[in-house]
Each structure stands twice: as C-alpha cells, then as structure tokens.
Amino acid sequence: MKILYVNYLYDVTLSSVGAAVHVKELAEALGTLHYDVKVCFLNRFAGGDEAEKRTVRTLLKQYLGRYVSNIHALYSNMYYFLREWKLIMKERPDILLVRYNIFNFSIAIVCKILRIPFILEINSPMVYEKKVFRRSFIDLTLIGWFLERLMIHFAATVYVVSNQLKQYYVERNVSSEKLHVIFNGVDETKIRPSVSSEKVEMKYNLKDKKVLGFVGSFHYWHGIEQLQSLLLDILDNYEKTMFLMVGDGPLKQNIEDFIDKHGISDRVVLPGYVTYDDIPEYLSAMDIVLAPYPRHRIFYFSPIKLFEYMAAGKSVVASSIGQIKEIIEDGVNGMLFQAGNYDDMLEKSILLLQDNSLRERIGKAARVTIEKNYTWRHTAEKLNTIIGCDIIGNNYGAI
C-alpha cells in the first residue's frame, strides 16, 4: 500500500526540531511495515541561491507577518490545490497521511473530489495556539475553527498525539470515535546509552564533570526561565558540575545575557543548533536531563525530547504534567516535580547529583520504558491498526 505523507513544514529535512523528527522517523518506521511511503514537503526549504532570492520576501514577512500572515495562508490554498492535485495524480497513492496545518484546507477538497481517503494527523490545536500565543493584527479565529472542523469532517479518521489533545477536541464536540491517540516516539537504535560522548566531552571540556543538560528550542513554553535560577543554585554549590544546553530560539539571547551577567560562561555550554544525527552524542555527554515545562492551561504535547532523553538512558527531571506524568513514574524511571515549583525541581536535581546509584538505576529503567512502549515502531504499528480498521475496514476507494 502506498502512503503519501503530506505536510506544510519548512526546512523539515534540515532541522532537528520535534516536528521535523516526527515526519522523518514516522515515515521510516512505516516503511519497515512494508508501506511505500512518499513524503511530500509542500513548503520546501530555500537554500543556496534560492535563499538569496528570497531575502526581500523574508524581510517583508518579518515586518509585515503579523498583519498579513493569516490572509496569505488562506490565499495559499489556491496554488496548493493545483500542486496537490498534480501530486496525487502523479503518485497514485492508496491513502494520504496529512499533517494538519492551520488555514490549509485544499488537500481535503482534492481528496474529496478524487475519492481518496486521508488520515488527519494533529500534533497541536493550532487555532488555539494562534489565538493564545501568536495573535495577529487580523483575527481570523472563527474562520480557523471552521476550517479545522472541515478538515476533521472530511478526514477518514483523525489521530492526535496525546490524551489531553483528544479531550480538547471532544470538548469541542468532535466524536471521540473518530479520534485516536498515538504518542510520539524515538528511534532507539540511533539514540541509545552506548553512543560515545568522547568527542563532545573533549570539545567542551566536560570530562570528569557532572553535566546537567537540556535539548530543545529556547521558547517560554519549555520553561527556560526556571533554568536560569537552576544554573546559579547548582553551579554555586557543586564545583564539578556544568550545564550543556543544546538548541536555539527566541529566548537564547536571554540565557546568554544571564550567563554573561553572572560570569559563568566557563561552566555553561551553549552549542546552538545541532543536527539530529549529532544529538545522540550530546545526550550521551549528559548525566541529568531537564524538561522543566511550566504550567499550561492545556498541556497537549507529546514531547519528543522526553522520549529521546529516556532512550539515551538518562535520568530525567521533568514537570508532572500532561503526557509526561503518564509515562514517568516518579523515582522509578524519572523524577517528577510539580510544574512551576522551582524548589521541587531543584531538590530532585540535587538528589540525582548526589546519588550516583539512583541516577544509574533510573536511567536504565527509562531505557526499558522506551524499548517496551515508545519507539517509532510502536507509533507506526498503532497507525497501521488505524489504517486496517478505519480505512481498509470501511472500504474507502482509491483513485
């Protein structure tokens, strides 16, 4: 069976952020189940000469984005419709897997006309995010709600990445029978405890140090602010400790300024963006890994960061929130603290610093948890079940 995996992500092939990892790894895992998977990036990354040509466009987006981005997203459906039609006619897939993107609805119309089923993959409630976190000058929330419901209605079935996300849609009168929950995962063969950390340790002088680590984007919803206080409390009281914070984002400058202000640049390493292929080496160089998510009204995430931490056999200190507390049992395969409770996070971090045997035991248990339940193979197998029941079982036709 041929699957056309359609998404609207930028630079997915060159990024190590969660969205990019999800697309790449899920496609590969489906391939191991004997599906013929064709991944299509409708927003291709602009590199080299093409990137230079888009300099003006990039500047315009930077300054005018909040005014026209929503209008442009709606308008884009006209040319997406033609591209999607041609793509489907060329590839002749049996089914589409469509990663939901706000205001993009043309694929649903194309599939309806061509009578080809599609599974809608929802990783976040994007209309809600747009309204709460990224408000624009022209508010198209009502249109966003309508188009989101249209996509859900036209989809043969829908899968979301967390129970919290399913509950969000059920409360908005989406039938629970149409919603399936499939967690994200990790490739346990790429990220594993046996990966050598020697190169990273040599590069950043981490040898014989206890290293507290963070991997991810530097955004406020990752709890970056709490890490600033942790830097001082740990480094002031534990001489042979260092922090390794991998990633980039809008709050990285805040961290850099904080480090300079307190004169701790020799003990905090900020490598910036690291390719996905290099992430295992950086994780191996860490002893304790941090996921300090703040309180959220709706914590709908399925954090790939968490699965990667655990696959590397590391002791995780994470907020007891949403899907995280479904996966981690406090003191067994990770350490949980109350979201937003800094003292609790500090206490759990210190406990792991001081108790080597506890840290090792938790790391091993974390790895076992991943191997049993949370690899991309598990994700693909659950999606395979949906395809069998909701697509093949309901005799949807293909072109």
Secondary structure, 3 states (H helix, E strand, C coil): CEEEEEECCCCHHHCCCHHHHHHHHHHHHHHHCCCEEEEEECCCCCCCHHHHHCHHHHHHHHHHHHHHHHHHHHHHHHHHHHHHHHHHHHHCCCEEEEECCCCCCHHHHHHHHHCCCEEEEECCCHHHHHHHCCCCCCCCHHHHHHHHHHHHHHCCEEEECCHHHHHHHHCCCCCHHHEEECCCCECCCCCCCCCCCHHHHHHHCCCCCEEEEEECCCCHHHCHHHHHHHHHHHHHHCCCEEEEEECCCCCHHHHHHHHHHHCCCCCEEEEECCCHHHHHHHHHCCCEEEECCCCCCCCCCCCHHHHHHHHCCCEEEEECCCCHHHHCCECCCEEEECCCCHHHHHHHHHHHHHCHHHHHHHHHHHHHHHHHHCEHHHHHHHHHHHHHHHHHCCCCCCC
